[in-house]
């Protein structure tokens, strides 16, 4: 049961991210901004 919930949750998150950025460039920018946010949080 928990595995099914995790899979559904991951699919929802992935579809949200992909719908938010329609192009490969948008995906790259989103990943870059996520990396910057993690870097700033770690320091």
Order of alpha helices (4+ residues) and beta strands (2+ residues): alpha-alpha
